[in-house]
Every structure is written in C-alpha cells, then in structure tokens.
Amino acid sequence: MKFLIALCIMILWTCAYTAMSRTLSEPSIVEAHQQWKMKYGRTYTNSSEMDKRYQIFKENLKYLVNFNNAGNKSYKLGLNPYSDLTSEEFIATHTGLKVPRHLSSSKKGSNTIHFNLSDDVPTKFDWREQGVVTDVKNQGNCGCCWAFSTVAAVEGIVKIKNGNLISLSEQQLLDCDEQSYGCNGGYIETAFNSIIQSKGILRESDYPYKENDQTCKLNGQIAAAAQITSFAHVTSNDEQQLLQAVVQQPVSVSIAVGEEFQSYQNGVYSGTCGRSLNHAVTIVGYGVNEEGKKYWLVKNSWGESWGENGYIRVLREGGESKGQCGIAMHAAYPII
C-alpha cells in the first residue's frame, strides 16, 4: 500500500511538473506546491508561515522553469526539499565552511604535496565503483559541511588502506573540535587535527549525528574505528595537481556556493558561484560527459533528494586556474 501511494504521488508530481513547464498559471503553481509538500512531507506551523513559504516556492519555481526553458545549458535546475527557502536562508543553514586567513592565499603551508604530472591517469575515475564511498549523508539545518567533507575523505582513505568501509562520526567533530564552531561553521584543517589529537574517530553508530552542537562525549570507553596520522594540502589553483590527488583517494575541497546550487538537479554545473569559499564537499572522481565536458564528481551533504542522488558534477578545466567556483583553491586530504 505504501508503495502504491508513493507511486501515485510520483505520477502526480511528474504531471504537475510537466504542466508547469508549459505554463506558470497560478492554479498550476498551487498544484505543484501541493504535490511538492506531499512528496517531501512538508508542513507549516500556521497560515502566515505557509503563505510566506508559498511565495518563496513560487519565485523559485518561476526562476528554475525560465532557466530550463532558456536551454543551451550544461545542467538543469529542479524542485527539491529546499525549494521553499530563499537562497540566503539556504546558504546560511546548509554551508558553514571557514577558511583560515593564512591559508586563503596560494601558499598552503609546508604540508603541501606536489604531484608528478608525468604520471599517467585514467580519463575517468569513480571511487564509488571501488567501494570506497559511504552513502550520501545530510547535514540538515546545521552549518557543519566541514565535518561531513572531512569525514568522507577519512572514510575513503580508511577503506583504501585497511579494506574496511566504515561510516564515521561527524558529530564527534561537531562536539570535540574546539577550534571550529559547530553548526556555526568550521575548518577542514582543524577537523583533521581534531581526529589526530583524539587518537581516532568513532563509528557513526557509536556517536550518531544529532544536527546540533553538544558536549564532547569522548571518554575512552569506546574504541576509535579509524585513525589518521596527518593531512596534506593539494597545490592551490592547479586542477592537474588536484586530479593527481583524486586518483590517490577522495579529497576534501572548498567551493563558493551561489544561489543556483540550491536547485541543482543534474548535468555538469557551470553556473553562478558565491563570492567566497563557503562550503566543503568531497571529490570522489571525475569524468567527461557525452558532450565532451570534463567534470569533477562531487559528494555533497544535502541528502540524496538533492542533485544527482546527492552528488553534483562540477565543470573541470573550465578556463580559470582556481577551478569552477574555486574548487581548486583549497583542497586537502588525510594520510594514514
């Protein structure tokens, strides 16, 4: 019965979305909003909040329909769980990266590793096919992307080195990294250092995610599931160096998220960016699409209902040394 209900909702959703693509009449928008609320289980506390969110949904819908109808883009926008949020609200609650001032320039410190570009690399690569990547997670309304990006990179190198794919604890970093600010933002570097200083990181199941800041619960009674010895930066503003790093393991990277990220649905993203690095994600591969566009395969932390089942393909080698939306500016990876 649950399956049939879900199937009916999906059919109605598809019909409503097709109709609104042809016309943006008020009745079609109302119907689309109703189907959207059913699909994502969205409810509102009162009529005032519902009216406010409907108006935001309406403006977002108009934007993405006009964008998609314009054509000639390498990516599409679509409705998702965040379609009743303004771009300002979304970025404020679903990003959270901080970049240390001394690392914001091209000089990344003494632990930057330079790769040999003469080494052959495949034209495409996907760490998911090697069983190195855990399921997409969801940071929710907590600005701790830095913890999710760091953990994804650690999960990857642990599987590569030790043969075990273990879902590790973002909440441990949220609570125990004293140099970051929990849901108010944090640093990739201090997250790696926190794991080192704590002598490892626990399993997700032993220290589950709560979507808010709590007191550090490390007491030595539960053994760490994984450890790292150090971390290194990738040479800044060099996508070839980043490519060499990604072939070795998943890499934590920073990106300047702009308003179109919120509604990204599929394709190779080559659109608008934020003014500064504000979000941390994890590159788990790269490739070339059917039209010959090179891309980075990026694991995000906004749930599987966003983008391509939680992933985004970001334009690679688009002409800027810093990469699309600054993706090559500030990258690091753990070492075992």
C-alpha positions as CSV (number, residue, x, y, z in Angstrom):
1,M,0.0,0.0,0.0
2,K,2.8,2.4,0.9
3,F,4.5,1.7,-2.4
4,L,1.2,2.4,-4.3
5,I,0.8,5.7,-2.5
6,A,4.4,6.7,-3.3
7,L,3.9,5.7,-6.9
8,C,0.7,7.8,-7.2
9,I,2.5,10.8,-5.7
10,M,5.3,10.4,-8.1
11,I,2.9,10.2,-11.1
12,L,1.0,13.3,-10.0
13,W,4.3,15.1,-9.3
14,T,5.5,14.4,-12.8
15,C,2.3,15.5,-14.4
16,A,2.2,18.7,-12.3
17,Y,5.9,19.5,-13.2
18,T,5.2,18.9,-16.9
19,A,2.2,21.2,-16.8
20,M,4.0,24.0,-15.0
21,S,6.8,23.8,-17.6
22,R,4.3,24.8,-20.2
23,T,2.5,27.5,-18.2
24,L,3.1,29.2,-14.9
25,S,-0.6,29.9,-14.2
26,E,-1.5,30.4,-10.5
27,P,-3.5,27.1,-10.4
28,S,-0.6,25.1,-11.8
29,I,1.8,26.6,-9.2
30,V,-0.6,25.9,-6.4
31,E,-0.9,22.3,-7.6
32,A,2.9,22.0,-7.9
33,H,3.2,23.3,-4.4
34,Q,0.7,20.8,-3.1
35,Q,2.5,17.9,-4.8
36,W,5.8,19.1,-3.6
37,K,4.6,19.2,0.0
38,M,3.2,15.7,-0.3
39,K,6.5,14.4,-1.8
40,Y,8.7,15.8,0.9
41,G,6.3,15.7,3.9
42,R,6.5,19.5,4.4
43,T,4.1,21.1,6.9
44,Y,3.8,24.6,8.3
45,T,3.0,25.8,11.7
46,N,0.4,28.4,10.7
47,S,-1.2,30.1,7.7
48,S,1.2,33.0,7.8
49,E,4.2,30.7,7.5
50,M,2.5,28.8,4.8
51,D,1.8,31.9,2.8
52,K,5.4,33.1,3.2
53,R,6.8,29.8,2.1
54,Y,4.4,29.5,-0.8
55,Q,5.6,32.9,-2.2
56,I,9.2,31.8,-1.9
57,F,8.4,28.5,-3.6
58,K,6.6,30.4,-6.3
59,E,9.6,32.6,-7.1
60,N,12.0,29.7,-7.0
61,L,9.7,27.8,-9.4
62,K,9.5,30.7,-11.8
63,Y,13.3,31.0,-11.8
64,L,14.1,27.4,-12.5
65,V,11.4,26.9,-15.1
66,N,12.6,30.0,-17.0
67,F,16.2,28.8,-16.6
68,N,15.4,25.4,-18.0
69,N,13.3,26.7,-20.8
70,A,16.1,29.0,-21.9
71,G,18.1,25.9,-22.9
72,N,21.8,25.8,-24.0
73,K,22.9,24.9,-20.5
74,S,25.1,22.0,-19.4
75,Y,22.9,21.5,-16.3
76,K,19.3,21.6,-15.2
77,L,17.6,23.1,-12.1
78,G,14.7,21.4,-10.4
79,L,12.5,21.3,-7.3
80,N,13.9,19.6,-4.2
81,P,13.4,19.6,-0.4
82,Y,14.8,23.2,-0.3
83,S,12.5,24.9,-2.8
84,D,10.6,26.9,-0.2
85,L,13.8,28.6,1.1
86,T,15.4,31.8,-0.1
87,S,18.9,31.5,-1.3
88,E,20.1,33.5,1.7
89,E,18.3,31.2,4.1
90,F,19.7,28.1,2.4
91,I,23.3,29.2,2.2
92,A,23.1,30.3,5.9
93,T,21.9,27.0,7.1
94,H,23.4,24.4,4.7
95,T,27.0,25.5,4.2
96,G,29.4,26.5,7.0
97,L,33.0,26.4,5.8
98,K,35.6,28.7,7.2
99,V,38.9,29.2,5.5
100,P,41.9,30.2,7.8
101,R,43.3,33.6,6.7
102,H,46.8,32.2,6.4
103,L,45.5,29.5,4.0
104,S,43.3,31.7,1.9
105,S,46.2,32.7,-0.4
106,S,48.0,30.4,-2.8
107,K,50.5,29.4,-0.1
108,K,49.1,26.4,1.7
109,G,51.9,25.7,4.2
110,S,54.7,23.3,4.5
111,N,52.4,20.2,4.2
112,T,51.5,20.9,0.5
113,I,52.4,18.0,-1.7
114,H,53.4,18.4,-5.3
115,F,52.5,15.5,-7.6
116,N,54.4,14.4,-10.6
117,L,52.3,15.4,-13.6
118,S,54.1,12.9,-15.8
119,D,52.2,10.1,-14.1
120,D,49.5,8.6,-16.3
121,V,46.0,8.9,-15.0
122,P,42.8,7.4,-16.5
123,T,40.4,9.7,-18.4
124,K,37.6,8.9,-15.9
125,F,37.6,7.6,-12.4
126,D,34.9,7.0,-9.7
127,W,35.8,5.9,-6.2
128,R,32.3,4.6,-5.7
129,E,33.0,1.8,-8.1
130,Q,35.8,0.8,-5.8
131,G,33.5,0.6,-2.8
132,V,35.3,3.5,-1.2
133,V,32.4,5.9,-0.6
134,T,29.7,5.6,2.0
135,D,26.1,6.6,1.3
136,V,25.3,10.3,0.9
137,K,24.5,12.0,4.3
138,N,22.5,15.0,5.2
139,Q,23.9,17.8,7.4
140,G,20.4,19.3,7.8
141,N,20.0,22.8,9.2
142,C,23.5,22.8,10.7
143,G,26.4,24.7,9.1
144,C,28.8,21.8,9.5
145,C,29.7,20.9,6.0
146,W,33.3,21.0,7.1
147,A,32.7,17.9,9.3
148,F,31.0,15.9,6.5
149,S,33.6,16.7,4.0
150,T,36.4,15.7,6.3
151,V,34.7,12.5,7.4
152,A,34.0,11.5,3.8
153,A,37.7,11.9,3.0
154,V,38.7,9.8,6.0
155,E,36.2,7.1,5.3
156,G,37.8,6.9,1.8
157,I,41.4,6.5,2.8
158,V,40.5,4.0,5.6
159,K,38.8,1.8,3.0
160,I,41.8,2.1,0.6
161,K,44.4,1.4,3.3
162,N,42.6,-1.1,5.6
163,G,40.0,-2.6,3.4
164,N,37.0,-1.6,5.6
165,L,34.3,0.9,4.6
166,I,33.1,2.4,7.8
167,S,30.6,5.2,8.3
168,L,32.3,7.6,10.7
169,S,31.0,10.2,13.1
170,E,30.5,13.8,12.0
171,Q,29.0,14.5,15.4
172,Q,32.3,13.8,17.1
173,L,33.9,16.6,15.1
174,L,31.0,18.9,15.7
175,D,31.3,18.4,19.5
176,C,35.0,17.9,20.0
177,D,36.8,20.1,17.5
178,E,37.5,23.1,19.8
179,Q,38.9,25.2,17.0
180,S,35.7,25.1,15.0
181,Y,32.2,26.5,15.8
182,G,29.9,23.5,15.5
183,C,26.8,24.4,13.5
184,N,28.1,27.9,13.1
185,G,30.9,26.8,10.8
186,G,34.4,25.2,10.9
187,Y,37.6,24.4,9.2
188,I,38.8,21.3,7.3
189,E,42.3,21.6,8.8
190,T,41.2,21.7,12.4
191,A,38.8,18.8,11.8
192,F,41.7,16.7,10.6
193,N,43.8,17.8,13.6
194,S,40.9,17.0,16.0
195,I,40.9,13.4,14.7
196,I,44.6,13.2,15.2
197,Q,44.6,14.7,18.7
198,S,41.6,12.5,19.7
199,K,43.6,9.4,18.6
200,G,41.0,8.5,16.1
201,I,37.3,8.8,15.2
202,L,34.4,6.7,16.2
203,R,31.8,5.0,14.1
204,E,28.6,6.8,13.2
205,S,26.6,4.2,15.1
206,D,28.7,4.8,18.3
207,Y,28.5,8.6,18.0
208,P,25.4,9.4,15.9
209,Y,24.6,12.7,14.2
210,K,22.2,15.0,16.1
211,E,22.1,18.1,13.8
212,N,23.1,20.4,16.7
213,D,26.1,21.2,18.9
214,Q,26.5,19.1,22.0
215,T,29.2,18.4,24.7
216,C,32.1,16.2,23.6
217,K,31.4,12.7,24.6
218,L,34.8,11.1,24.0
219,N,35.7,9.2,27.2
220,G,37.9,6.4,26.0
221,Q,35.3,3.7,26.7
222,I,34.6,3.1,23.0
223,A,37.5,2.4,20.7
224,A,38.1,4.5,17.7
225,A,37.1,2.9,14.4
226,A,39.7,4.7,12.4
227,Q,42.8,6.9,12.8
228,I,44.9,9.2,10.6
229,T,48.5,10.3,11.1
230,S,48.4,13.6,9.3
231,F,46.9,15.5,6.3
232,A,48.2,17.4,3.3
233,H,47.1,20.2,1.0
234,V,46.9,20.0,-2.7
235,T,48.8,22.7,-4.6
236,S,46.4,25.6,-4.8
237,N,44.8,26.8,-8.1
238,D,46.0,23.8,-10.1
239,E,43.4,21.3,-11.3
240,Q,46.0,19.0,-12.7
241,Q,47.5,18.6,-9.2
242,L,44.0,18.1,-7.9
243,L,43.4,15.4,-10.5
244,Q,46.5,13.5,-9.4
245,A,45.4,13.7,-5.8
246,V,41.9,12.4,-6.5
247,V,43.3,9.4,-8.3
248,Q,45.0,8.5,-5.0
249,Q,42.0,9.0,-2.7
250,P,38.8,11.1,-2.1
251,V,39.8,14.7,-1.4
252,S,38.1,17.4,0.7
253,V,37.6,20.6,-1.2
254,S,36.1,24.0,-0.7
255,I,33.7,25.7,-3.1
256,A,31.9,29.0,-3.4
257,V,28.2,28.1,-3.4
258,G,25.9,30.5,-5.1
259,E,22.1,30.6,-5.4
260,E,21.8,28.1,-8.3
261,F,23.4,25.3,-6.2
262,Q,20.2,25.2,-4.1
263,S,18.2,24.0,-7.1
264,Y,20.8,21.9,-9.0
265,Q,19.2,18.8,-10.4
266,N,21.6,17.2,-12.9
267,G,24.2,17.8,-15.5
268,V,27.7,19.4,-15.4
269,Y,27.4,22.6,-13.3
270,S,29.0,25.6,-15.0
271,G,26.7,28.3,-13.4
272,T,26.9,31.1,-10.9
273,C,29.1,30.9,-7.8
274,G,29.3,32.6,-4.5
275,R,31.7,35.5,-3.8
276,S,33.9,33.4,-1.5
277,L,34.6,29.8,-0.4
278,N,31.7,28.9,1.9
279,H,31.0,25.2,1.5
280,A,33.1,22.0,1.9
281,V,32.4,18.9,-0.2
282,T,34.4,15.8,-1.3
283,I,35.6,15.0,-4.7
284,V,35.3,11.2,-5.3
285,G,36.1,11.1,-9.0
286,Y,36.0,12.8,-12.4
287,G,35.0,12.2,-16.0
288,V,33.8,13.5,-19.3
289,N,30.1,13.7,-20.3
290,E,28.6,12.9,-23.7
291,E,29.1,16.4,-25.0
292,G,32.8,16.3,-24.1
293,K,32.6,18.5,-20.9
294,K,35.0,17.5,-18.2
295,Y,33.7,17.4,-14.7
296,W,34.5,16.7,-11.1
297,L,32.3,14.1,-9.4
298,V,31.5,15.7,-6.0
299,K,29.8,14.1,-3.0
300,N,27.7,16.6,-1.1
301,S,26.0,16.5,2.3
302,W,22.5,17.8,1.4
303,G,20.8,14.3,1.3
304,E,20.0,12.0,-1.7
305,S,17.0,14.1,-2.8
306,W,19.3,16.9,-3.9
307,G,21.1,16.9,-7.2
308,E,22.1,13.5,-8.8
309,N,21.2,11.3,-5.8
310,G,23.2,13.6,-3.6
311,Y,26.1,14.3,-6.0
312,I,26.9,17.1,-8.3
313,R,29.1,17.1,-11.4
314,V,31.1,20.4,-11.4
315,L,32.8,21.7,-14.5
316,R,36.5,20.7,-14.7
317,E,39.2,22.7,-16.5
318,G,36.8,25.4,-17.5
319,G,39.5,28.0,-18.1
320,E,40.0,29.5,-14.6
321,S,43.1,28.4,-12.6
322,K,41.1,28.3,-9.4
323,G,38.5,26.0,-11.0
324,Q,34.8,26.3,-11.2
325,C,33.5,28.2,-8.1
326,G,37.0,28.0,-6.7
327,I,37.0,24.2,-6.4
328,A,40.8,24.0,-6.9
329,M,41.7,26.8,-4.4
330,H,41.6,25.0,-1.1
331,A,41.9,21.1,-1.1
332,A,43.2,18.7,1.5
333,Y,43.3,15.0,2.2
334,P,44.1,12.8,5.2
335,I,47.1,10.5,5.4
336,I,47.5,7.1,7.1
